[in-house]
Amino acid sequence: MKIAGLVVAVVSLLIAGLSLINGGDKGQGSRVNPPVPSPHHQPGEAVTQVVPEVADSQIKAVPLPFVGTWVGLVDDEDLDTPFPVEIQIQKGGLGQTVGKVKYETFDCRGVIRLYEVSSRELSVQERIADGDHSCDEDLVILEYRPNGTLHYSYNDGEARGTLSKKTG
């Protein structure tokens, strides 16, 4: 049993070394699934996992599920009533304009630029170009949910809502 534990430890060190040689995590969201013991695992033996997930750090453009027109109501803590939002998202990469935003209630329209991206979340910076210009230009977080909606938020959750994909 001690030999098996030694083999597992050596394999773990080799994997860690290869990870460092290949650039490591670099804080970009790469991660490995937590280790899971095999059915033959003996108490006291180290448990390792050698198959990493695809790293979010490799995603550089808007994922396909985000592409489309999204509508919904957003509730801002500073306002009395929720307001409608429409966001059109298109394909594009980091730093590029990837869509349009409209706040009809406030007569504000503009574009959104992709600031940060992962498989489940977009951060987009608004630039209000038309209308009243009373709208703030916020960094908006759009999180894709398993039910096919987007969770919309800005200012660390001061405003939040759920957007649905417009059909037809």
C-alpha positions as CSV (number, residue, x, y, z in Angstrom):
1,M,0.0,0.0,0.0
2,K,2.9,2.4,0.7
3,I,4.2,1.9,-2.9
4,A,0.7,2.8,-4.3
5,G,0.7,6.0,-2.2
6,L,4.2,6.8,-3.4
7,V,3.2,6.3,-7.0
8,V,0.2,8.6,-6.5
9,A,2.4,11.3,-4.9
10,V,4.9,11.1,-7.7
11,V,2.1,11.4,-10.4
12,S,0.7,14.4,-8.5
13,L,4.1,16.1,-8.4
14,L,4.5,15.5,-12.2
15,I,1.1,17.0,-12.9
16,A,1.8,20.0,-10.8
17,G,5.2,20.5,-12.5
18,L,3.7,20.2,-16.0
19,S,1.1,22.8,-15.0
20,L,3.8,25.2,-14.0
21,I,5.7,24.6,-17.2
22,N,2.6,25.2,-19.3
23,G,1.9,28.6,-17.5
24,G,-0.1,27.4,-14.5
25,D,-3.4,29.1,-13.6
26,K,-2.2,32.7,-13.9
27,G,-5.4,33.6,-12.0
28,Q,-7.5,33.4,-15.1
29,G,-10.2,31.0,-14.0
30,S,-8.5,27.7,-14.9
31,R,-9.4,25.0,-12.4
32,V,-9.3,21.3,-12.0
33,N,-12.2,19.2,-10.7
34,P,-11.9,18.2,-7.0
35,P,-10.3,14.8,-6.6
36,V,-12.6,11.8,-6.3
37,P,-11.5,8.5,-4.7
38,S,-11.7,5.4,-6.8
39,P,-13.6,2.4,-5.6
40,H,-10.2,0.8,-4.7
41,H,-9.1,3.8,-2.6
42,Q,-7.5,2.9,0.7
43,P,-7.9,5.2,3.7
44,G,-4.8,7.3,4.1
45,E,-3.9,7.2,0.4
46,A,-3.7,10.5,-1.5
47,V,-6.5,11.1,-4.0
48,T,-5.7,12.8,-7.3
49,Q,-7.5,13.8,-10.4
50,V,-5.6,14.2,-13.7
51,V,-8.1,15.4,-16.2
52,P,-8.6,19.2,-16.1
53,E,-11.7,21.0,-17.3
54,V,-11.5,23.3,-20.3
55,A,-10.3,26.6,-18.9
56,D,-12.5,29.6,-19.1
57,S,-9.3,31.6,-19.6
58,Q,-9.3,30.2,-23.2
59,I,-12.7,31.9,-24.0
60,K,-12.0,35.2,-25.8
61,A,-15.4,35.9,-27.5
62,V,-19.1,35.9,-26.8
63,P,-20.4,32.3,-26.3
64,L,-23.2,31.4,-28.7
65,P,-25.9,31.0,-26.0
66,F,-25.6,34.8,-25.2
67,V,-26.2,35.9,-28.9
68,G,-29.7,37.4,-29.5
69,T,-32.0,40.0,-28.2
70,W,-32.8,39.9,-24.4
71,V,-35.7,41.7,-22.6
72,G,-36.8,42.0,-19.1
73,L,-37.3,44.2,-16.0
74,V,-34.5,45.5,-13.8
75,D,-35.0,46.6,-10.2
76,D,-32.7,49.3,-9.0
77,E,-32.5,49.9,-5.2
78,D,-32.5,53.7,-5.9
79,L,-35.7,53.7,-7.9
80,D,-39.4,53.1,-7.0
81,T,-40.3,50.8,-9.8
82,P,-38.5,48.3,-12.0
83,F,-37.7,49.5,-15.5
84,P,-37.6,47.6,-18.9
85,V,-34.2,46.8,-20.5
86,E,-33.5,45.5,-24.0
87,I,-30.0,44.2,-24.9
88,Q,-29.0,42.9,-28.3
89,I,-25.9,40.8,-28.1
90,Q,-23.9,39.7,-31.2
91,K,-20.7,37.8,-31.8
92,G,-17.5,39.6,-31.0
93,G,-14.3,39.5,-29.0
94,L,-12.8,41.1,-25.9
95,G,-12.6,44.9,-26.3
96,Q,-15.0,44.9,-29.2
97,T,-18.5,46.4,-29.4
98,V,-20.8,43.3,-29.1
99,G,-24.2,44.8,-29.0
100,K,-26.7,47.5,-28.1
101,V,-28.6,48.5,-25.0
102,K,-31.9,50.4,-24.7
103,Y,-33.6,51.8,-21.5
104,E,-36.9,53.1,-23.0
105,T,-38.1,54.5,-19.7
106,F,-35.2,56.8,-19.5
107,D,-34.9,57.5,-23.2
108,C,-31.3,56.1,-23.3
109,R,-29.7,54.0,-25.9
110,G,-26.1,52.9,-26.5
111,V,-23.6,50.2,-27.3
112,I,-22.0,47.6,-25.1
113,R,-18.3,46.6,-25.3
114,L,-17.1,43.1,-24.1
115,Y,-14.9,43.7,-21.0
116,E,-14.7,40.1,-19.6
117,V,-16.0,36.7,-20.6
118,S,-16.4,33.2,-19.4
119,S,-18.6,30.3,-20.5
120,R,-21.4,31.5,-18.1
121,E,-20.9,35.2,-17.7
122,L,-20.3,38.4,-19.7
123,S,-19.1,41.7,-18.3
124,V,-20.0,44.5,-20.8
125,Q,-19.3,48.2,-20.5
126,E,-22.1,50.5,-21.6
127,R,-21.6,53.6,-23.6
128,I,-24.8,55.7,-23.9
129,A,-24.8,57.4,-27.3
130,D,-28.4,58.5,-27.9
131,G,-31.3,60.0,-26.0
132,D,-31.5,61.8,-22.7
133,H,-28.0,60.8,-21.5
134,S,-29.2,60.8,-17.9
135,C,-28.3,57.1,-17.7
136,D,-25.1,56.1,-16.1
137,E,-22.6,54.1,-18.2
138,D,-22.2,51.0,-16.0
139,L,-20.3,47.8,-16.2
140,V,-23.1,45.3,-16.5
141,I,-22.8,41.6,-15.6
142,L,-24.8,39.1,-17.6
143,E,-24.9,35.6,-16.2
144,Y,-26.4,32.8,-18.3
145,R,-28.7,30.6,-16.3
146,P,-29.5,26.9,-16.9
147,N,-33.1,27.8,-17.6
148,G,-32.0,29.9,-20.6
149,T,-32.4,33.3,-19.0
150,L,-29.8,36.0,-18.2
151,H,-29.3,37.4,-14.8
152,Y,-28.6,41.1,-15.2
153,S,-26.8,43.2,-12.6
154,Y,-24.7,46.3,-12.1
155,N,-23.1,48.2,-9.3
156,D,-22.3,45.0,-7.3
157,G,-26.0,44.0,-7.4
158,E,-27.5,47.4,-6.7
159,A,-29.7,46.7,-9.7
160,R,-30.7,43.3,-10.9
161,G,-33.2,41.5,-13.0
162,T,-33.9,38.6,-15.3
163,L,-33.9,38.9,-19.0
164,S,-35.5,36.4,-21.5
165,K,-34.5,35.8,-25.0
166,K,-36.9,37.5,-27.5
167,T,-38.2,35.1,-30.1
168,G,-39.3,35.8,-33.6
